């Protein structure tokens, strides 16, 4: 008698349903078992599915069709799970965007102001002063550190560029997008279970 889904996994994969067979042996085995049981019209337990597989011939066309259907349904379920997770991430981002947390809302604008109004003018003034004074030691020091300074400023402005482009997306997200619902039935219940567990 089959005691868990992992005992059915290899058998199902050998009968022509490799995707759901692999899933039965993994952390989503229970969810994959529900899809498989639905395709075989049996109770969603390892014992019932095992008996359903025992009752048919391995080369039975109906069984192979049911297993192919289960494979296709499992692929659709995974796509729904992925879509639900993307929606959940988007909702989280929108919530963070409109949150009242001062640090979360102001660190990037402060970063941009500090870089453009303090650091860059300070570097420019220091270099300009060295050139104005004609101080070869300071000018040579800037020349020797030019590679390091350019790498540093490129990294700082790279972060600022990501902020500028990402801020527009956040503003659009804050306005709110249409919430996508999840499918009903077995797929819907699996999606809800998986997204709640994360």
Buried (B, 14 or more C-beta within 10 A) or exposed (E): EBEBBEBBBEBBBEBBBBBBBBBBBEEBBBBBBBBBBBBBEBEBBBBBBBBBBEEBEEEEEEBBEBBBBBBBBBEEBBEBBEBBBEBEEBBEBBEBBEEEEEEEEEEBEEBBEEBEEEEBEEBEEEBEEBEEEEEEEBBEEBEEEEEEEEEEBEEBBEBBEEBEEEBEEBEEBEEEEEEEEBBEEBBBBBBEBBBEEE
